[in-house]
């Protein structure tokens, strides 16, 4: 794995798990004692599908933080992440009955979240996409961080900031492949691009990240 990617893996999820709790679906009237807090996800989904709001509240409590963390990593915008997290759980409320337990609920919700974010990007790109269709940018051949596992906190913050500066095409592929662990074939399917484009954009995203990190370091040194 690329050194920049290794740093991302080590530092996940960039401290976003500690973000403020979102109020969506919070209901003071929920009688938590009616349900076993340790009930399996499938059981909660079946109850929620039958109209049990308390069951859905438990699902929300279990998964809203990691959902918000994922949307924040993909958008690099707290406002967008909060809005998208709400959209995800609204969609989940509608579709929860379709979960059959064939895979882990966390995996099923992860895919639902990724698809929701990608739809958001497609809607936004229709209005004001500034990059070219495939996110092409000039390549930069630069060196990465020599030892990302010993990076200081300030360097990890710089890395997060650099990711937020990537064009949408680059960032989407980088986050899905290097952060979330999707294979190129699945990235291509999710983003509706070719496998070759996925590999090309990932390579260029890594180069672009290294360039941004070096630029930040040079600016800090000259300041």
JOSUL-V252597 format. One record per residue. N is the residue number from 1. SS is DSSP state (A for helix, B for strand, O for the rest). OMEGA is omega in whole degrees, 0 to 359 (* if undefined). BURIAL is + if it has 9 or more other ideal C-beta (glycine too) atoms within 8 Angstrom, else -. Layout:
n	ss	omega	burial
N	SS	OMEGA	BURIAL
N	SS	OMEGA	BURIAL
//
This chain:
n	ss	omega	burial
1	O	177	-
2	O	184	-
3	A	178	+
4	A	179	+
5	A	179	+
6	A	179	+
7	A	178	+
8	A	181	+
9	A	183	+
10	A	190	-
11	A	180	+
12	O	353	-
13	O	176	+
14	O	178	-
15	O	182	-
16	A	181	+
17	A	181	-
18	A	182	-
19	O	183	+
20	O	182	-
21	O	180	-
22	O	186	+
23	O	184	-
24	O	176	+
25	O	177	-
26	O	182	-
27	O	180	-
28	O	184	-
29	O	181	-
30	O	180	-
31	O	186	-
32	A	184	+
33	A	182	-
34	A	182	-
35	O	174	+
36	O	180	-
37	O	181	-
38	O	181	-
39	O	180	+
40	O	180	-
41	A	182	+
42	A	179	+
43	A	179	+
44	A	179	+
45	A	179	+
46	A	178	+
47	A	180	+
48	A	180	+
49	A	179	-
50	O	176	-
51	O	180	-
52	O	183	+
53	A	179	+
54	A	178	+
55	A	179	+
56	A	177	+
57	A	178	+
58	A	177	+
59	A	180	+
60	A	180	+
61	A	181	-
62	A	194	-
63	A	185	+
64	A	181	+
65	A	181	+
66	A	176	+
67	A	177	+
68	A	180	+
69	A	180	+
70	A	180	+
71	A	178	+
72	A	177	+
73	A	184	+
74	A	184	+
75	A	185	+
76	O	179	+
77	O	181	-
78	A	181	-
79	A	179	-
80	A	181	+
81	A	179	+
82	A	180	+
83	A	181	-
84	A	177	+
85	A	177	+
86	A	178	+
87	A	180	+
88	A	182	+
89	A	172	+
90	A	176	-
91	A	179	+
92	A	179	+
93	A	180	+
94	A	190	-
95	A	187	+
96	A	180	+
97	A	180	-
98	A	177	-
99	O	184	+
100	O	180	-
101	O	179	-
102	O	176	-
103	O	177	-
104	O	181	-
105	A	180	+
106	A	178	+
107	A	180	-
108	A	180	+
109	A	178	+
110	A	180	+
111	A	177	-
112	A	180	+
113	A	179	+
114	A	180	+
115	A	179	+
116	A	179	+
117	A	180	+
118	A	176	+
119	A	177	-
120	A	179	+
121	A	181	+
122	A	178	-
123	A	181	-
124	A	183	+
125	A	178	+
126	A	184	-
127	A	189	-
128	A	178	-
129	O	183	+
130	O	179	-
131	O	176	+
132	O	188	-
133	O	181	-
134	O	176	+
135	O	184	+
136	O	175	-
137	O	178	+
138	O	179	-
139	O	177	-
140	O	179	-
141	O	182	-
142	O	181	-
143	O	179	-
144	O	178	+
145	O	186	+
146	O	181	-
147	O	186	-
148	A	182	+
149	A	177	-
150	A	179	-
151	O	175	+
152	O	181	-
153	A	182	-
154	A	179	-
155	A	179	+
156	A	176	+
157	A	178	-
158	A	179	+
159	A	178	+
160	A	180	+
161	A	180	+
162	A	179	+
163	A	181	+
164	A	181	-
165	O	180	-
166	O	173	+
167	O	183	+
168	A	182	+
169	A	179	+
170	A	185	+
171	A	181	+
172	A	180	+
173	A	182	+
174	A	181	+
175	A	182	+
176	A	184	+
177	A	188	+
178	A	181	+
179	A	185	+
180	O	173	+
181	O	177	-
182	O	174	+
183	O	183	-
184	A	180	+
185	A	181	-
186	A	176	+
187	A	180	+
188	A	180	+
189	A	182	-
190	A	184	+
191	A	181	+
192	O	176	-
193	O	178	+
194	O	177	-
195	A	179	-
196	A	178	-
197	A	178	+
198	A	180	+
199	A	180	+
200	A	181	+
201	A	177	+
202	A	180	+
203	A	181	-
204	A	177	+
205	A	179	+
206	A	178	+
207	A	180	+
208	A	179	+
209	A	179	+
210	A	179	+
211	A	179	+
212	A	179	+
213	A	179	+
214	A	178	+
215	A	178	-
216	A	180	+
217	A	180	+
218	A	179	-
219	A	181	-
220	A	182	-
221	A	183	-
222	A	182	-
223	O	*	-
//
